[in-house]
Amino acid sequence: MEFHTETVEIKLTAQKENGIISFCFSNNYAELKPVELENLKRKFTEDYRPNETEVKSLGIGLYNVYRRLKLMYGNNVELQVHYENHMFMLIINIKTDAKGREEI
């Protein structure tokens, strides 16, 4: 992990539109190597299971949030990871059911 003196802005936004609740987490100054980005994306696949080393690494909290949402909402949860020009963005979309279930 490297330390920097740049100002970092972390944002969380949420919205509901067309039956989809979206959460967007962004960090305006992140440094990820390509292999780190791929490893992070791999954590959000159905067949991923963390090993002992990975449990102690960065990103395990995101994995835990994702797994809990999958347990609650099943295939109605979609997670996207974007990274470009030091901007990291994590988007979680939750489709609500026909009854308008919105509690999270």
Buried (B, 14 or more C-beta within 10 A) or exposed (E): EEEEEEEEEEEEEEEEEEBEBBBBBBBBEBEBEEEBBEBBBBBBEEEBEBEEEBEEBEBEEBBEBBBEBBEEBEEBBBBEBEBEEEEBBBBBBBBBEEEEBEEE
